[in-house]
Amino acid sequence: METPTFDYSTKPEPQMTGPQAADANVIESIDGQRVIESASASTAPQTNSSNFAYVLAAVTLGIISLLAIAFALLMFGVVGTAINSSYAYDELPSDGYVNGWKRFENEHRDELDQFEEELWNELMSENGYDA
C-alpha cells in the first residue's frame, strides 16, 4: 500500500451546502480573509500606542503604597504613644503638684542636700572663696 501524497500548492475548493451554496459571491478565498489579531476574536487591528493603562496602573499602585505607608506610620505612632503614656503616669503624683513635690523632696532629701553642697563648693571655688 502506498502512502498518500498531498499537494499543498493548490487551494482547496470551498464546499458549501444549503442556501449559501448557490451564491458564489459570498465565497472568499483564504488569502482574502483577515487573520484574527487579538484575544477579542475581532479582525480589526487593535494596536494602540497610548500608555494610559500603564500610567493608570502606576498611579493606582503608588496611591495604594502611600496609603499603606501612612497607615503603618499611624499605627506605629499610636502604639508608641500608648506605650510612652503608660510610663508617664507611673511617676506623676496622684495628689497634685505641690504635695507631689513635697513627697519627692522628702524621699530624696539626702541626695538633694549633697547636690546643693556640691554646687555651693563649686561656686565658691570658682570665685576664690574656699569653704
DSSP file (Angstrom, degrees, kcal/mol; ACC not computed):
  #  RESIDUE AA STRUCTURE BP1 BP2  ACC     N-H-->O    O-->H-N    N-H-->O    O-->H-N    TCO  KAPPA ALPHA  PHI   PSI    X-CA   Y-CA   Z-CA
    1    1 A M              0   0    0      0, 0.0     2,-0.2     0, 0.0     0, 0.0   0.000 360.0 360.0 360.0 135.4    0.0    0.0    0.0
    2    2 A E        -     0   0    0      1,-0.1     3,-0.0     3,-0.0     0, 0.0  -0.589 360.0-110.7 -92.0 151.5    1.4    3.4   -0.9
    3    3 A T        -     0   0    0     -2,-0.2     2,-0.1     1,-0.1    -1,-0.1  -0.616  38.6-113.6 -77.1 134.7    1.5    6.4    1.3
    4    4 A P        -     0   0    0      0, 0.0     2,-0.3     0, 0.0    -1,-0.1  -0.419  28.5-146.9 -70.2 145.1   -1.0    9.1    0.2
    5    5 A T        -     0   0    0     -2,-0.1     2,-0.4    -3,-0.0    -3,-0.0  -0.856   5.7-152.8-111.8 149.2    0.6   12.3   -1.1
    6    6 A F        -     0   0    0     -2,-0.3     2,-0.8     0, 0.0     0, 0.0  -0.962   8.1-144.9-123.5 138.4   -0.8   15.8   -0.7
    7    7 A D    >   -     0   0    0     -2,-0.4     3,-0.6     1,-0.1    -2,-0.0  -0.891  16.1-179.8-104.4 107.1   -0.3   18.8   -2.9
    8    8 A Y  T 3   +     0   0    0     -2,-0.8    -1,-0.1     1,-0.2     0, 0.0   0.476  68.7  78.6 -86.5  -2.6   -0.2   21.9   -0.8
    9    9 A S  T 3  S+     0   0    0      2,-0.1     2,-0.3     0, 0.0    -1,-0.2   0.742  85.4  67.6 -78.8 -22.0    0.4   24.3   -3.7
   10   10 A T  S <  S-     0   0    0     -3,-0.6    -3,-0.0     1,-0.0     0, 0.0  -0.770  83.2-126.9-100.2 145.6   -3.3   24.2   -4.8
   11   11 A K        -     0   0    0     -2,-0.3     2,-0.1     1,-0.1    -2,-0.1  -0.697  28.1-113.6 -89.4 139.4   -6.0   25.7   -2.7
   12   12 A P        -     0   0    0      0, 0.0    -1,-0.1     0, 0.0    -4,-0.0  -0.388  30.8-110.1 -70.7 150.0   -9.0   23.5   -1.9
   13   13 A E        -     0   0    0      1,-0.1     2,-0.2    -2,-0.1    16,-0.0  -0.624  35.1-113.2 -77.9 133.4  -12.3   24.4   -3.3
   14   14 A P        -     0   0    0      0, 0.0     2,-0.6     0, 0.0    -1,-0.1  -0.485  27.7-153.3 -69.5 136.4  -14.7   25.7   -0.8
   15   15 A Q        +     0   0    0     -2,-0.2     2,-0.4     2,-0.0     6,-0.0  -0.940  18.7 174.6-114.3 113.7  -17.6   23.3   -0.3
   16   16 A M        -     0   0    0     -2,-0.6     2,-0.3     5,-0.1    11,-0.0  -0.923   9.9-165.6-119.9 144.0  -20.8   24.9    0.9
   17   17 A T    >   +     0   0    0     -2,-0.4     3,-0.5     4,-0.0    -2,-0.0  -0.847  50.0  27.8-121.1 161.4  -24.2   23.3    1.3
   18   18 A G  G >  S-     0   0    0     -2,-0.3     3,-1.1     1,-0.2     4,-0.4  -0.487 115.4 -25.5  90.3-158.2  -27.6   24.9    1.8
   19   19 A P  G >  S+     0   0    0      0, 0.0     3,-0.6     0, 0.0     4,-0.4   0.741 131.7  59.5 -68.3 -23.0  -28.8   28.2    0.6
   20   20 A Q  G X  S+     0   0    0     -3,-0.5     3,-0.5     1,-0.2     6,-0.2   0.695  87.2  75.3 -79.2 -16.7  -25.4   29.8    0.5
   21   21 A A  G <  S+     0   0    0     -3,-1.1    -1,-0.2     1,-0.2    -5,-0.1   0.824  92.0  54.5 -64.2 -30.2  -24.1   27.3   -2.0
   22   22 A A  G <  S+     0   0    0     -3,-0.6     2,-1.0    -4,-0.4    -1,-0.2   0.806  94.0  75.5 -75.0 -27.9  -26.0   29.0   -4.8
   23   23 A D    X   +     0   0    0     -3,-0.5     3,-0.7    -4,-0.4     4,-0.4  -0.741  56.6 179.3 -90.8 103.5  -24.5   32.4   -4.1
   24   24 A A  G >  S+     0   0    0     -2,-1.0     3,-0.5     1,-0.2    -1,-0.2   0.680  73.2  69.8 -78.0 -18.4  -20.9   32.3   -5.4
   25   25 A N  G 3  S+     0   0    0      1,-0.2    -1,-0.2     3,-0.0    -2,-0.1   0.717  89.8  62.8 -72.5 -20.0  -20.2   35.9   -4.5
   26   26 A V  G <  S+     0   0    0     -3,-0.7     2,-0.3    -6,-0.2    -1,-0.2   0.793  83.1  92.1 -75.0 -28.0  -20.2   35.1   -0.8
   27   27 A I    <   -     0   0    0     -3,-0.5     2,-0.3    -4,-0.4   -11,-0.0  -0.525  58.1-171.2 -76.0 128.1  -17.3   32.7   -1.0
   28   28 A E        -     0   0    0     -2,-0.3     2,-0.1     1,-0.0    -2,-0.0  -0.841  24.5-111.3-113.9 154.4  -13.9   34.4   -0.4
   29   29 A S     >  -     0   0    0     -2,-0.3     4,-0.6     1,-0.1     3,-0.5  -0.391  29.5-110.8 -77.6 164.1  -10.6   32.9   -0.9
   30   30 A I  T >4 S+     0   0    0      1,-0.2     3,-0.8     2,-0.2    -1,-0.1   0.852 117.0  55.6 -63.8 -36.0   -8.3   32.0    2.0
   31   31 A D  T 34 S+     0   0    0      1,-0.2    -1,-0.2     3,-0.0    -3,-0.0   0.790 102.1  57.3 -69.3 -27.4   -5.9   34.8    1.1
   32   32 A G  T 34 S+     0   0    0     -3,-0.5    -1,-0.2     2,-0.1     2,-0.2   0.623  87.8  93.5 -80.7 -13.1   -8.6   37.5    1.2
   33   33 A Q  S << S-     0   0    0     -3,-0.8     2,-0.3    -4,-0.6    -3,-0.0  -0.534  76.9-121.1 -83.0 146.9   -9.7   36.8    4.8
   34   34 A R        -     0   0    0     -2,-0.2     2,-0.3     1,-0.0    -2,-0.1  -0.618  24.8-119.8 -85.3 146.3   -8.2   38.7    7.6
   35   35 A V        -     0   0    0     -2,-0.3     2,-0.4     8,-0.1    -1,-0.0  -0.636  30.2-106.8 -83.9 140.9   -6.3   36.9   10.4
   36   36 A I        -     0   0    0     -2,-0.3     7,-0.2     1,-0.1    -1,-0.1  -0.560  38.9-176.7 -69.5 125.0   -7.7   37.2   13.9
   37   37 A E        +     0   0    0      5,-1.2     2,-0.3    -2,-0.4    -1,-0.1   0.478  52.4  35.9-108.7  -4.5   -5.2   39.5   15.7
   38   38 A S  S >  S-     0   0    0      4,-0.6     3,-1.2     7,-0.0     4,-0.0  -0.883  81.1-103.6-144.2 174.0   -6.4   39.7   19.3
   39   39 A A  T 3  S+     0   0    0     -2,-0.3    -1,-0.0     1,-0.3    -3,-0.0   0.627 111.0  71.8 -75.1 -12.8   -7.9   37.8   22.1
   40   40 A S  T 3  S-     0   0    0      2,-0.1    -1,-0.3     1,-0.0     3,-0.1   0.452 106.3-123.1 -82.1   1.6  -11.2   39.5   21.5
   41   41 A A    <   +     0   0    0     -3,-1.2     2,-0.4     1,-0.2    -2,-0.1   0.795  64.4 140.8  61.5  31.8  -11.7   37.5   18.3
   42   42 A S        -     0   0    0      2,-0.1    -5,-1.2     1,-0.1    -4,-0.6  -0.795  51.0-149.5-101.6 146.6  -12.0   40.7   16.3
   43   43 A T  S    S+     0   0    0     -2,-0.4    -8,-0.1    -7,-0.2    -1,-0.1   0.515  70.3 101.1 -91.3  -3.9  -10.5   41.0   12.9
   44   44 A A  S    S-     0   0    0      1,-0.1     2,-0.2   -10,-0.1    -7,-0.1  -0.618  85.7-107.3 -79.2 137.2  -10.0   44.8   13.3
   45   45 A P        -     0   0    0      0, 0.0    -1,-0.1     0, 0.0    -2,-0.1  -0.449  31.7-168.9 -65.0 133.5   -6.4   45.8   14.2
   46   46 A Q        +     0   0    0     -2,-0.2     2,-0.4    -4,-0.1    -2,-0.0  -0.202  30.6 141.4-119.8  40.7   -6.3   46.8   17.9
   47   47 A T        +     0   0    0      2,-0.0     2,-0.4     0, 0.0     0, 0.0  -0.683  23.1 177.8 -83.5 136.7   -2.9   48.4   18.1
   48   48 A N        -     0   0    0     -2,-0.4    -2,-0.0     2,-0.1     0, 0.0  -0.987  24.9-160.3-142.7 127.3   -2.8   51.4   20.3
   49   49 A S        +     0   0    0     -2,-0.4     2,-0.2     2,-0.0    -1,-0.0   0.372  56.5 118.2 -89.8   6.0    0.3   53.4   21.2
   50   50 A S        -     0   0    0      1,-0.1     3,-0.3     4,-0.0     4,-0.1  -0.492  50.6-160.3 -75.5 141.1   -1.3   55.0   24.3
   51   51 A N     >  +     0   0    0     -2,-0.2     4,-2.4     1,-0.2     5,-0.2   0.068  56.8 117.5-104.0  22.0    0.3   54.3   27.6
   52   52 A F  H  > S+     0   0    0      1,-0.2     4,-2.8     2,-0.2     5,-0.2   0.888  72.5  52.6 -59.0 -42.0   -2.8   55.3   29.6
   53   53 A A  H  > S+     0   0    0     -3,-0.3     4,-2.2     1,-0.2    -1,-0.2   0.894 111.4  46.4 -63.5 -39.8   -3.2   51.8   31.1
   54   54 A Y  H  > S+     0   0    0      2,-0.2     4,-2.4     1,-0.2    -1,-0.2   0.904 113.7  48.0 -69.1 -41.5    0.3   51.7   32.4
   55   55 A V  H  X S+     0   0    0     -4,-2.4     4,-2.6     2,-0.2     5,-0.2   0.925 112.5  49.0 -64.8 -44.2    0.1   55.2   33.8
   56   56 A L  H  X S+     0   0    0     -4,-2.8     4,-2.3    -5,-0.2    -2,-0.2   0.911 112.3  48.1 -62.2 -43.0   -3.2   54.4   35.5
   57   57 A A  H  X S+     0   0    0     -4,-2.2     4,-2.5    -5,-0.2    -1,-0.2   0.911 112.8  48.4 -64.6 -42.0   -1.8   51.2   37.0
   58   58 A A  H  X S+     0   0    0     -4,-2.4     4,-2.3     2,-0.2    -2,-0.2   0.907 112.7  47.6 -66.0 -42.1    1.3   53.0   38.2
   59   59 A V  H  X S+     0   0    0     -4,-2.6     4,-2.5     2,-0.2     5,-0.2   0.912 112.7  49.4 -65.7 -41.7   -0.7   55.9   39.8
   60   60 A T  H  X S+     0   0    0     -4,-2.3     4,-2.4    -5,-0.2    -2,-0.2   0.930 113.0  45.9 -63.2 -45.8   -3.1   53.4   41.5
   61   61 A L  H  X S+     0   0    0     -4,-2.5     4,-2.3     1,-0.2    -1,-0.2   0.876 111.9  52.8 -65.5 -36.1   -0.3   51.3   42.9
   62   62 A G  H  X S+     0   0    0     -4,-2.3     4,-2.5     2,-0.2    -2,-0.2   0.921 110.4  46.5 -63.9 -44.3    1.5   54.5   44.0
   63   63 A I  H  X S+     0   0    0     -4,-2.5     4,-2.4     2,-0.2    -2,-0.2   0.910 112.7  49.7 -65.3 -42.1   -1.6   55.7   45.9
   64   64 A I  H  X S+     0   0    0     -4,-2.4     4,-2.1     2,-0.2    -1,-0.2   0.901 111.6  49.6 -63.1 -40.1   -2.1   52.3   47.5
   65   65 A S  H  X S+     0   0    0     -4,-2.3     4,-2.5     2,-0.2    -2,-0.2   0.920 110.9  48.9 -64.8 -44.1    1.5   52.2   48.6
   66   66 A L  H  X S+     0   0    0     -4,-2.5     4,-2.6     1,-0.2    -2,-0.2   0.899 111.5  49.6 -63.5 -40.3    1.4   55.7   50.1
   67   67 A L  H  X S+     0   0    0     -4,-2.4     4,-2.4     2,-0.2    -1,-0.2   0.895 110.9  49.9 -65.1 -38.9   -1.8   54.8   52.0
   68   68 A A  H  X S+     0   0    0     -4,-2.1     4,-2.2     2,-0.2    -2,-0.2   0.912 112.6  46.7 -66.0 -41.8   -0.2   51.6   53.3
   69   69 A I  H  X S+     0   0    0     -4,-2.5     4,-2.5     2,-0.2    -2,-0.2   0.919 112.6  50.0 -65.9 -42.9    2.9   53.5   54.5
   70   70 A A  H  X S+     0   0    0     -4,-2.6     4,-2.2     1,-0.2    -2,-0.2   0.904 111.5  48.7 -62.6 -41.0    0.7   56.2   56.1
   71   71 A F  H  X S+     0   0    0     -4,-2.4     4,-2.5     2,-0.2    -1,-0.2   0.904 110.9  50.2 -65.6 -40.7   -1.4   53.6   57.9
   72   72 A A  H  X S+     0   0    0     -4,-2.2     4,-2.3     2,-0.2    -2,-0.2   0.915 112.0  47.6 -64.1 -42.3    1.8   51.8   59.1
   73   73 A L  H  X S+     0   0    0     -4,-2.5     4,-2.4     2,-0.2    -1,-0.2   0.878 110.7  52.4 -66.4 -36.7    3.2   55.1   60.4
   74   74 A L  H  X S+     0   0    0     -4,-2.2     4,-2.5     2,-0.2    -2,-0.2   0.930 110.8  46.6 -62.8 -45.3   -0.1   55.9   62.1
   75   75 A M  H  X S+     0   0    0     -4,-2.5     4,-2.6     1,-0.2     5,-0.2   0.892 111.0  52.6 -64.8 -38.6   -0.2   52.6   63.8
   76   76 A F  H  X S+     0   0    0     -4,-2.3     4,-2.5     1,-0.2    -1,-0.2   0.919 111.5  46.7 -61.7 -43.0    3.5   53.0   64.9
   77   77 A G  H  X S+     0   0    0     -4,-2.4     4,-2.6     2,-0.2     5,-0.2   0.897 112.3  49.6 -65.9 -41.1    2.7   56.4   66.4
   78   78 A V  H  X S+     0   0    0     -4,-2.5     4,-2.4     2,-0.2    -2,-0.2   0.935 114.0  44.4 -64.7 -45.8   -0.4   55.1   68.2
   79   79 A V  H  X S+     0   0    0     -4,-2.6     4,-2.3     2,-0.2    -2,-0.2   0.916 114.5  49.8 -66.1 -41.7    1.4   52.2   69.7
   80   80 A G  H  X S+     0   0    0     -4,-2.5     4,-2.6    -5,-0.2     5,-0.2   0.908 112.2  47.3 -63.2 -41.7    4.4   54.4   70.6
   81   81 A T  H  X S+     0   0    0     -4,-2.6     4,-2.6     2,-0.2     5,-0.2   0.902 111.2  51.5 -66.1 -40.5    2.2   56.9   72.3
   82   82 A A  H  X S+     0   0    0     -4,-2.4     4,-1.2    -5,-0.2    -2,-0.2   0.904 113.2  44.6 -63.5 -40.7    0.3   54.3   74.2
   83   83 A I  H  X S+     0   0    0     -4,-2.3     4,-1.0     2,-0.2    -2,-0.2   0.937 116.5  45.0 -69.6 -46.0    3.5   52.7   75.5
   84   84 A N  H  X S+     0   0    0     -4,-2.6     4,-1.3     1,-0.2     3,-0.3   0.861 110.7  53.2 -68.2 -35.0    5.1   56.1   76.4
   85   85 A S  H  X S+     0   0    0     -4,-2.6     4,-1.1     1,-0.2    -1,-0.2   0.798 102.0  59.3 -72.3 -26.1    2.0   57.5   78.1
   86   86 A S  H  < S+     0   0    0     -4,-1.2     4,-0.4    -5,-0.2    -1,-0.2   0.846 106.9  47.4 -70.2 -30.8    1.6   54.4   80.3
   87   87 A Y  H >X S+     0   0    0     -4,-1.0     4,-0.7    -3,-0.3     3,-0.6   0.795 103.2  63.1 -76.7 -27.9    5.1   55.1   81.8
   88   88 A A  H >X S+     0   0    0     -4,-1.3     4,-0.7     1,-0.2     3,-0.5   0.846  99.8  52.4 -66.6 -33.1    4.3   58.8   82.3
   89   89 A Y  H 3< S+     0   0    0     -4,-1.1    -1,-0.2     1,-0.2    -2,-0.2   0.674  95.7  70.2 -78.7 -15.6    1.5   58.1   84.8
   90   90 A D  H <4 S+     0   0    0     -3,-0.6    -1,-0.2    -4,-0.4    -2,-0.2   0.851 106.7  35.9 -68.2 -32.3    3.8   55.9   86.9
   91   91 A E  H << S+     0   0    0     -4,-0.7    -1,-0.2    -3,-0.5    -2,-0.2   0.552  93.6  99.0-101.5  -8.7    5.8   58.8   88.1
   92   92 A L  S  < S-     0   0    0     -4,-0.7     2,-0.1     1,-0.1     5,-0.0  -0.617  76.3-119.8 -79.8 135.5    3.1   61.5   88.4
   93   93 A P    >   -     0   0    0      0, 0.0     3,-0.6     0, 0.0     7,-0.1  -0.459   9.8-145.3 -71.8 146.8    1.8   62.1   91.9
   94   94 A S  T 3  S+     0   0    0      1,-0.2     3,-0.1    -2,-0.1    -2,-0.0   0.639  92.3  60.8 -86.0 -14.0   -1.9   61.5   92.3
   95   95 A D  T 3  S-     0   0    0      1,-0.3     4,-0.4     2,-0.1    -1,-0.2   0.119 113.6 -90.0-104.4  22.8   -2.3   64.2   94.9
   96   96 A G    <>  -     0   0    0     -3,-0.6     4,-1.5     3,-0.1    -1,-0.3  -0.201  45.5 -68.9  99.0 171.9   -1.2   67.2   92.8
   97   97 A Y  H  > S+     0   0    0      2,-0.2     4,-2.6     3,-0.2     5,-0.2   0.917 123.6  47.8 -70.7 -45.7    2.0   69.1   92.1
   98   98 A V  H  > S+     0   0    0      2,-0.2     4,-2.1     1,-0.2     5,-0.2   0.954 117.5  39.8 -65.9 -51.3    2.6   70.7   95.5
   99   99 A N  H  > S+     0   0    0     -4,-0.4     4,-2.2     1,-0.2    -1,-0.2   0.859 115.2  54.4 -66.8 -33.8    2.1   67.6   97.6
  100  100 A G  H  X S+     0   0    0     -4,-1.5     4,-2.5     2,-0.2    -2,-0.2   0.904 108.2  48.6 -66.2 -40.2    3.9   65.5   95.0
  101  101 A W  H  X S+     0   0    0     -4,-2.6     4,-2.9     2,-0.2    -2,-0.2   0.905 110.7  51.2 -65.3 -40.5    6.9   67.8   95.2
  102  102 A K  H  X S+     0   0    0     -4,-2.1     4,-2.3     2,-0.2    -2,-0.2   0.907 111.0  47.9 -63.2 -41.0    7.0   67.6   99.0
  103  103 A R  H  X S+     0   0    0     -4,-2.2     4,-2.3     2,-0.2    -2,-0.2   0.927 112.5  48.8 -65.7 -42.9    6.8   63.9   98.8
  104  104 A F  H  X S+     0   0    0     -4,-2.5     4,-1.7     1,-0.2    -2,-0.2   0.913 111.6  50.4 -60.2 -42.6    9.7   63.8   96.2
  105  105 A E  H  < S+     0   0    0     -4,-2.9    -1,-0.2     1,-0.2    -2,-0.2   0.887 111.2  48.1 -64.5 -39.1   11.7   66.2   98.4
  106  106 A N  H >< S+     0   0    0     -4,-2.3     3,-0.7     1,-0.2    -1,-0.2   0.886 112.2  48.7 -68.6 -38.1   11.2   64.0  101.5
  107  107 A E  H 3< S+     0   0    0     -4,-2.3    -1,-0.2     1,-0.2    -2,-0.2   0.800 123.1  31.7 -72.6 -27.5   12.1   60.8   99.7
  108  108 A H  T 3X S+     0   0    0     -4,-1.7     4,-2.4    -5,-0.2    -1,-0.2  -0.041  77.3 124.4-120.9  30.1   15.3   62.3   98.2
  109  109 A R  H <> S+     0   0    0     -3,-0.7     4,-2.7     1,-0.2     5,-0.2   0.912  75.1  50.2 -59.8 -45.4   16.4   64.8  100.9
  110  110 A D  H  > S+     0   0    0      1,-0.2     4,-2.2    -4,-0.2    -1,-0.2   0.916 112.5  46.8 -62.1 -43.6   19.9   63.3  101.3
  111  111 A E  H  > S+     0   0    0      1,-0.2     4,-2.3     2,-0.2    -1,-0.2   0.901 113.2  48.9 -65.7 -40.5   20.6   63.4   97.5
  112  112 A L  H  X S+     0   0    0     -4,-2.4     4,-2.5     2,-0.2    -2,-0.2   0.904 110.9  50.0 -66.4 -40.9   19.3   67.0   97.2
  113  113 A D  H  X S+     0   0    0     -4,-2.7     4,-2.2    -5,-0.2    -2,-0.2   0.907 111.7  48.6 -63.3 -41.3   21.4   68.2  100.2
  114  114 A Q  H  X S+     0   0    0     -4,-2.2     4,-2.1    -5,-0.2    -2,-0.2   0.908 112.0  48.5 -66.1 -41.5   24.5   66.6   98.7
  115  115 A F  H  X S+     0   0    0     -4,-2.3     4,-2.1     2,-0.2    -2,-0.2   0.895 111.0  50.9 -65.4 -40.0   23.9   68.1   95.3
  116  116 A E  H  X S+     0   0    0     -4,-2.5     4,-2.3     1,-0.2    -2,-0.2   0.899 109.6  50.5 -63.9 -40.7   23.3   71.5   96.9
  117  117 A E  H  X S+     0   0    0     -4,-2.2     4,-2.4     2,-0.2    -1,-0.2   0.901 109.3  50.8 -65.5 -40.5   26.5   71.3   98.8
  118  118 A E  H  X S+     0   0    0     -4,-2.1     4,-2.3     2,-0.2    -1,-0.2   0.895 110.0  50.2 -63.7 -39.9   28.5   70.3   95.6
  119  119 A L  H  X S+     0   0    0     -4,-2.1     4,-2.4     2,-0.2    -2,-0.2   0.917 111.2  48.1 -64.7 -42.9   27.0   73.3   93.8
  120  120 A W  H  X S+     0   0    0     -4,-2.3     4,-2.5     2,-0.2     5,-0.2   0.914 111.7  50.0 -64.0 -42.5   28.0   75.7   96.6
  121  121 A N  H  X S+     0   0    0     -4,-2.4     4,-2.3     2,-0.2    -1,-0.2   0.907 111.7  48.2 -63.1 -41.6   31.5   74.3   96.8
  122  122 A E  H  X S+     0   0    0     -4,-2.3     4,-1.9     2,-0.2    -2,-0.2   0.921 112.4  48.6 -64.5 -43.9   31.9   74.7   93.0
  123  123 A L  H  X S+     0   0    0     -4,-2.4     4,-1.4     1,-0.2     6,-0.2   0.904 113.4  47.3 -62.1 -42.4   30.6   78.3   93.1
  124  124 A M  H  <>S+     0   0    0     -4,-2.5     5,-2.7     1,-0.2     4,-0.4   0.883 111.2  50.2 -68.5 -38.9   32.9   79.2   96.0
  125  125 A S  H ><5S+     0   0    0     -4,-2.3     3,-0.6     1,-0.2    -1,-0.2   0.851 108.8  52.4 -71.0 -31.9   36.0   77.7   94.4
  126  126 A E  H 3<5S+     0   0    0     -4,-1.9    -1,-0.2     1,-0.2    -2,-0.2   0.854 112.9  44.4 -69.6 -33.9   35.4   79.4   91.1
  127  127 A N  T 3<5S-     0   0    0     -4,-1.4    -1,-0.2     2,-0.2    -2,-0.2   0.367 121.3-102.9 -94.2   5.1   35.1   82.8   92.8
  128  128 A G  T < 5S+     0   0    0     -3,-0.6     2,-0.8    -4,-0.4    -3,-0.2   0.551  83.7 123.1  88.8   7.7   38.1   82.3   95.1
  129  129 A Y      < -     0   0    0     -5,-2.7     2,-0.4    -6,-0.2    -1,-0.2  -0.879  44.2-163.4-103.5 105.9   36.2   81.6   98.3
  130  130 A D              0   0    0     -2,-0.8    -9,-0.1     1,-0.1    -5,-0.0  -0.732 360.0 360.0 -90.0 136.4   37.2   78.2   99.7
  131  131 A A              0   0    0     -2,-0.4    -1,-0.1   -10,-0.1   -10,-0.0   0.455 360.0 360.0 -85.3 360.0   34.9   76.7  102.2
